[in-house]
Amino acid sequence: MQHKTVLLHEAVDGLKLSPDDTVVDATFGSGGHAGEIVKHLNSEGCYVGIDADASALDIEKLGKVSPHIHLVNDNFKNLTNILSSLQIKKVDAILADLGWRMEQFADGTKGFSFQHDGPLKMTFGDPDEYDFTAEDIVNEWEEHVLADVLFGYAEERFSRRIAKGIVEARKNERIVSTHQLVKIVESSLPKPALRSRIHPATKTFQALRIAVNDELTVLESFLKDGFFALNPGGRMAIITFHSIEDRVVKHSFRELVDADLGVLSTKKPIIPDENELNINPRSRSAKLRIITKSN
C-alpha cells in the first residue's frame, strides 16, 4: 500500500512560506510534505529534511528543485546541533509529521509492526545504542511497571490484564518476536475486545515504541528547541496521530501563548476534511496545530 501524506496542503499552506525562507522538515518520511515545501522556495531558499531512518532520505523524492537542500540522517531531538552543524542560526518555518510511513510497517526487521513477525526491538536507530529495547521491557520490567507503561503511553484499558499475561508467558520462554507478543496480548483480552475495529495489539505496540524511544520527552524538547530556532514571525506546524502526542503539543503551545511568545493559528486543531477521509481513512486521527512566534 502506497503511503498517503496527511494534511498536505493544510500543513504547508499554514507555514505561509516566502520563496527565500529557510524551512526545517523534521520528519522527511516519504517526502510528501517535502515535495510541496520546495515548490514554494527559490534559489535563495533553504530546505532541511531530517529523518532518523536513513532509508527515507532520498533526494529523488524532491524532483528538480531550486533551493539549497540538506538531508540529515538524525533524530529531530538533536535539532539545535543539526542547525549548528549546517551553520544555520535561525529558520522561518518548521514542520513535523509524527505519523508513520507505510514502508516502516511493511518492514518487520525493527519490530514496529504486529502484522509482520520480527525481532522485538522497536528502536528508530541501532538497537545497540539504546539503553533498552521492547524485548528488554517485556522480559525484565515488573508487572506493575508494564501496566503503567501500557496505560500511560497508550491509554490501554486492559493494561493490567496484558501486563499479567506478559509476565505469565515469560516464565515459560523469553519473548523475542512480535508475533509472540501479539499472541500474548490476544490471549489476555476478553473476547469482546478482540472484535474491535483496531487490532488488539495496537496500543501495546504504541506504548512500547514510545517507551523505547522516549518519544514524549523527545517531543517536548523538540518543541522548545524548534520554537527557539524560529525567527520572529516564523511558524511551527505539528501533525499528531494520537491523543497523548496531541496533548503534549497543545500544552506546549498553550504555555508559549500564555507567555506572550506566540500566537495560535486556530483555537482548535485542523483535521482532515471529508474528502481526505474518504481517500485515506488512516488520516482520521490526524490533528494539525500551528503556532506563530511573536515579533
N, C-alpha and C positions, 0 to 999 in steps of 0.2 A: 504494500500500500504506500502510495506516494505521500510525503509529508505536505500538509497544507498550512501555510503561515497564517496565524490567527491575528485578527485586528490589524491587518497590514496597513491599510491607508489611515485608519484612525490613529494608530501609533505614530507613524511617520509624519502625517499632516499635523498632529498635535505638537510636534517638535518645532514647527514654524521655522524651517531651515532657510538660511540665506546661502547663496552659491559659494561663498568663501568661508563657510563655517568649518570648525573642527568638531567632528562628531565621534563619539565612542559608542560602538555597538558591543555591549559587554557579553553578549551571548550570540556569537556568529551563527551557530547551528546550521540550518540548511540554506542559509543565505537569502531567505525571502525578504526580511526587513533590510538586509544589507543592499540587495539589488535595488530596492526602492530608494534608499537613502542616497546612494551615489548618483542617482539620476538628478538629484536636487543640487549637486555640487559641481563646481567648475574646477579649472586647473589651480585655482588659489585655495580650494577647499582641501580638507584632510579627513580621511576616514580611518578609524582604528577599530579593527574587528578582533575580539578576544574570544577564545574558547578553550576550555580545559581539555577537550578532546581533539587531539592533533588531526585526526582523520576528517574532522569537519572543515578544516581550514583549506579551502580550495578556491584560489583566486579566479578560476574559470567560472565560478558561480556568479561573478560580478559582470561578466561580459566585457565589452570595451568601455572603459570609463576614463574620465579625465582627472579626478582629484588624486592627491597623494594617498597611497594605500599602505597601511601597516596591518599585517595579520599576525597576531601574537598567540602562541600556544601557552596559556597560563590561566589561572583561576582569577575571576574578577575581584576576589578578595585582595589581590595584590595590585589594585588599580593605581594607587599612588606611585609604587615602584615602576609599574609599566609606563606610566606617563613620563616619569623622570628619565627612564632609560631612552625614551624617544625624544627627550628634550622638549616636551610639551608642558607648559606651565599651567594653562587654563584651557577649558573646552567650552563649546557653545551648546552642546546637547549630548545627552546620554540616554541610551535605550537598553533595557534588559527584558528579555522574554524568558521567563523562568520555566517555560514548558519544556517538553522533551521531543527530540526528533524521533520519527518512526524508526529510523535506522538503529537507534540505540536499543529499542525494544526488540528489533529483529536479530540483534547480535546477543547471543546468550553467554558470551565469554566473560562478561562483567557481573552477571547475576542480577541485573536490574529487572529482567522480565520473568514473570511467573508462567509465561506461555512457552518458554524455551528452557530446557534443562541446561544448567551450567553451574560453575563454582559459585558458592555463596559469598561473594566479595562485596559488591555494590560500591566500589571506590571509583571516583572520577578519574584518578590518576593511578600510578603504580601502587599496588597494594602494599608493597614493602616499605613505602614511605608513610604509611598510615599507622597510627597508634593501635587501631583495631579495625577489623572488618565485620561484616554481618555474621560471618561464621563464628567469630570470637564472641559476639554478643549472644547469639542463641545458645552457644555451648557453655559459656562461662559466667554470664551475668545471673544474679539471683532472680528468683521468680517475681518478687515484688517490683524489682527494678525493670524487668522486662515489661511487666504490666503497665508501669508508669510511662515507659517509652512509647508503647503502642497507643496509649490513651493521649498522652501529652503531645505527640508529634503527628497523630493521625485521627484522633478522636474515635478510636476503635471502641465501640460499645461493649464488645466481648473481649476486651483486653485481658482480663483476669483468666478467663477460660482458655484463651490461646496461650498465655504465658504458662499456665499449668500444663497444658498439652505439650508444649515445647520441653519443659523440664522433665516430664514423664518420658517422653520419647528419647531424650538424650541419655537417659540411664541405660538404654539398650545399645545405642550406637551414636557415634558423633554425627551431627547434622552438617553435611558438607555441600549439598546441592540445593538448587532452587526447587526442584520437584519434590524433594524430601520435605522441605518446609511447607510447600503448598498442601501436601497430603496431611501434614500435621494440623495445619490451620483448618482445613476442611473437616477433619475428624473431630475438631474441638468445638465446632459451631453447632447450634441447634438447626434442625432441618429447615425451618422457615428462612433462616439467614442464607442458606445455600441457594435460595431461589431469587436472590436479589439481582437487579439488572447489572450491577457491577460484580466483578469477580471477587469471591470471598477473601482472597489473599491480597487484594489491592491495598488496603490500609496498612496491613502488616508490612508489606514491602516498602510502602511510602515511609513509614516510621523508621524502619531500619536504615534506609538510604539517607534520611535526614540526619539520623544519629551518627552514622559512619562519617559523613562529610561535614558535620557540624553546620548544616545549611542555614539555620536560623541566625546563628551568631555571625556567620559569614555575611548574610544578607544585611543585617543591622549595620555591620562595619562598612559594607559597600555603599549603603545609602548615605552614611555620614561622609565617607571619603569622596563619593561621587558628587554630592551637593557642594562640598568644599571646593572641588575642582572646577565647578561651573563659573563662567564669567557672570557678572550681574546681567540679569535678563535671560540667562541660559535656562534650558528646560531639561527636566529628567522625567522619562516615561518608563513605568514598570508594569509589565503584564504578569499577573499571578494566575495560578490554576487551582489553588485550594485555600480554604478559609484561614488556615494558620499563617501562610505566607502573606495573604492579603492583610491580615490583622497587623503584621509587623510593618508593612508598607504604610498602612493607614495611620498607625500610631506615630511612626517616624515623621511622616509628612505633617501630621497634626502638630507635633512638637515644634517643627520649623515654622509653621504658620503662627502658632501661639507666641513664638519669639519674634514675630515680625520679620522673619528672614526669607519667607517665601509665600507664594500665593497659589492656591489650587486652581486648576483649570475648570474643574467641575466639582460640586459638592459630593456627588455620588460617582462611583466608578463607571467608566464606559464599558458596556458589554456588547457582545456580538448581536447584530440585528437578525431578524427572522431569515433573511436571505442567506447569511453566512451559516446560521444554524442548520438550514436545510442542506447546504453544500457540505458542511463539515460539522457533524453532530458532536465531535470531540471538543469543539470550542465552547460548549455550553457553560463550562465553569470558569471561563476566562474573564478577568477583570483588569481594566487598564486605569491606572491613576497617573496623573501628570501634575508636576509642580514646577513653578517658575521662580527662579531665585530673584529676590528683590534687588533693586538698584542700590 
